[in-house]
Amino acid sequence: MKLSLGRRYRIGSISAPPALLPPPPSLQLSPFVVVAALSKTLLHRHHVISPVALKIDLFHLSVLFSPLSQHLFDFCSLIRLIQDSILTSRKLSVSSSAQAIFAKEMSSVAIDPANADEYASQSKLLQEFTNVPTIDKAWIFKSGNANTSRAMFIVRQVDLLTNKKRMMVLSSHISKASEDSVEFQWSPFPVEMNGASAVVPSPSGSKLLVVRNKENDSPTVLEIWGPALLEKEIHVPQSVHGSVYTDGWFEGISWNHDESMIAYVAEEPPLEKPVFNYLGFKKEGSSEKDFNSWKGQGDWEEGWGETYSNKRNPSLFVVSINSGEVRSVKGIPRSLSVGQVVWAPSTSKANNSLVFVGWSIENGPQKTPRKLGIKYCYNRPCALYGIGDPFQDQSSSESSNGNEDVVNSAINLTQDLGSAFCPRFSPNGKYLVFVSARNAVESGAHIATDSLHRIVWPSDGLLHHSLDIIDVICAILAMLTNGSNGSRHSKEKSNKGGSIADVGNLASHDMPWVPVIMCPEDDCFPGLYNSEFLPYPWLSDGSTMIVSSVWCSTQVILSVNIISGKVLRISPHESNFSWGVLALHGDDILAVYSSPINPPQIQYGCHTSQKDQLSTWTWLGVPTPTLRYSDKVSSLLSSLKFSILKIPVRNPSAELSKGAKKPFEAIFVSHPPFASGESCKQTQEDGLCAPLILVLHGGPHAVSLTNYSKSLAYLSSLGYNLLVVNYSLHPENFLDYWGSLGFGEEALQSLPGRIGCQDVDDVLTALDYVIHKGLASSSKVAVVGGSHGGFLTTHLVGQAPDRFVAAVARNPVCNLSIMVGTTDIPDWCYTETFGKEGKTFFSEVPTVENLQIFYEKSPISHLPKVKTPMLFLFGAQDLRVPISNGLQYARALREKGVEVKIIVFPEDVHAIDRPQSDFESFLNIGVWFKKHLG
């Protein structure tokens, strides 16, 4: 095949078997035309020689023109390929001046030419990790046959070219032949929900809501699908409401009981803007098509911070499916932002009502109006509210025992708690169950131990303030039960496990309620953390919920009886994998499990019997067509091992509490020889150890789990061992501080007031531990962290400048004295710096003394000692840790001659999780570590 490029330039013959040709890329031009055009441009621009016969290795061409061919690193590699081909061609004679021109061309590209081959190699590997879909949600519906049911899965797959995640629906029929046998019959192909923002089936599975949020000022579209056709399409203009919330925080989409109405949360209509023309201000306003005037900005309305900068006031709406009419729910003050709506049980004595979560905007100092950042922050006061259905008959509501105000204005149902969210009604409608983060609200820590509560719902359905709240799992008290290894498992069909672990030991207690567990015994229930409720989380007894929760360094599945308070760990215990519940099928559980070296897989838990009043489940593996990994990824991960290390506290003093003396945990992912039990120490060869990367979570009140992370698996596949540290810290007065989640209250209460000190010491203690055990070489250690993990990273390279050969910080906290005046969570700076008492003197105007302490607690105070090469990754739209914070630190390092690389993602927020940004971020991390760690 020959391609002509005019009279002077052409590409020589390129031929290959059809099987070797790459798939057609999503580009306007053929890859061969692009190669030719680039060759022509370079040769013509620099007058090197003419004509040229350029031979291209088809294998390299197919690598370069992957779906990532529009990315900068592919473009750079392409230029290098053309350059090398031209310079080495026998028909080409190039002077040294021409080579200098090519070098200059490469220096203008934002990638070091010396690393171009590494970028090309690693980008292909990272793409194999990125291409694998993930299961986001699942539902199971009953069918006519008692032994069969239908399942629907929401599957997401990264599309790097469009910089989005594709949403797909995958269906399956489930056949259960016996207690320990289940078969999934998958549909041959998933169906892509192009342009859909959310997909929510009705409780019976007979209808499907598809939400399509449009850009610009286009109407939001609500589609109602039946089994075989689109039944109704409702266009909601911006004058009614803006985008529907589908974020997982304010999000609330709820079908009513007869599936005739849907309640949901959407952005309220924008306030009217002032209009001006050549005469000045127009009092009567102006139409959109009036070209003789313009709209001003009007009063500034504050958003809810990080990821919510364009969201002002989430409001409640109900749509009637029969009529297509959308109504806003009146009676909710604008001082409340609403979310997580559910329908209350329908009764014959009262009209339908709604229960929702309301967040007050009065979060500033001394409760002044201020929408402090809410993303990841459970310490924002909130409550459950009840209100009437806006479609109810008005005359009926007025005659309901004179309760018009009760029905048509929001009633605070949990006003004494300070925090209440995630409401769920029991199947019989008798109880309203919810989670409270009261501990976080009272302490100021952005996440703390959750508590679980229930309200006895009034049988008449009439709402009032005096509903009784009963503790199910309290942050101060929790009911524990003696557990036993009471489950069975199929070795052939399930992963290791199936046990119900002990959640408590009551041998020394006469009463069922015992203190929680400031310091839980090994393998005992540590408290409720980061729980996520299913839309329908109930077993058939109507009083037992199935939830996912953090348990030390793992995530587990728990059963919680809301009447007795009995808590059981029902996911397998001995494997150290992390488990999450996807859906329930009667008393059976559909779950997903994974580990740092095992990508997610589906498990089906068959409920078997009750032995000694403990339910048991048999866990069976479910082959899934979407969760398939390439042979290369499987091969790389199969050689790895992981374990949870118990790190002893360094030099514990006698004054420390029992909990403060307990070891903290770190997840260790290793390559051979550790996979076979051999260590550097045993062989007397320091160089035997693979280079080690310390991985530090953010928060700091968060936890790194033993679940699968595509990004960390990719770093492991490059030949690095990983030490993922769950620092839990141990100050003398544990009642004033908080640390990592999942280890009980004493471990949680350990960090604020001691940041930059205790957390740094914990990380160095963990590093010393693995070096002492011969699991790491002291000369080959790097560190990576984001947010507070970036705070730790920059502290470590300053306080221990000789310990690390390379470091990476993603949106790091570097200077608290600057951050306190620019972040969406200034109260975080006070709490983490001064401990619990910092909440009491939080102010928008820090004192000079406070600013000095902020600076002293910050990594920038140790900057003169830093000499470690550092890569910085910033999201320019980050409101949590604004880019100015890290840029000041990075520029100061450059000023003192430290090797620094900076990458800024213009459209990204704090998480840097847009597909292209996430890809380029971790690609650069991998190349950076290859450069400095080898």
LINHU-V555507 format. One line per field, one symbol per residue. phi: phi as a letter, one per 40 degrees, with the letter a starting at -180 (. if undefined). A space follows every 10 residues. Layout:
BEGIN
phi=???
END
This chain:
BEGIN
phi=.bbcbgcbba cccbbaddcc cccdccbcbc dcccdccccc cccccbfcaa cbbbcbcccc ccccccdccc cccccccccc ccdccccccc cbbbcccccc ccccdccccc bcdcbccccc cccccccccc cccbccaabb bcbccccbab bbbcbbbcbc ccgbbcbbbb bacbbbcacb aabbbcccac bcccgccabb ccdcgcbbcb bbcccfbccc bbbbbccbac cabbcbcccc accccbcgbc dabbccccgb abcabaccdc ccccbbacch cbccgacccc ccaacccgcc bcccgdgbcb bbacbbbbbc cccgcbbccc gbcccbbbaf cbccdcbcca ccbbbacbbc ccbcdffcca ccdbcgbccc daacbbaccc cccccccccc fgbdcccbbc bccbcccgaa afcaccdcgc bbbabbbddc cccgccaacc bbbbbccccc gccacbccbb ccbbcbbacb bcbacbbbac ccbbcdhhcb ccbibcdcbc bccbcbfdbc cdgbdchcbf cbccdbcbcc cgbbcbbbac bfcbbbbbbb ccccgcbbcb cdbccgcbbb cbabbgccbc bbbaadbbdd bcbbcccbab bfgbcbbbcb cbcbcccbbc dccccccccc bbabcccccc fccccccccc cccbbacbbb cdcccbgcbd cccgbccccc dbbcbbcchc caacbcccbd cccccccchb cbbccbcbga ccbccbbbbc cgbgccccca bdgbcgbccc cccccccccc cccgcacccb bbaaabgccc dcdccccccb cccbcaabbb fccbaccccd cbccbccdcc cccbgdcdcc bdacbccccc cccdccccdc cbddccbcdb bbbbcccccc bdddcccdcc ccccdcgccb bbbbbcbccc cfbcdccccc dccccccccc cbcg
END
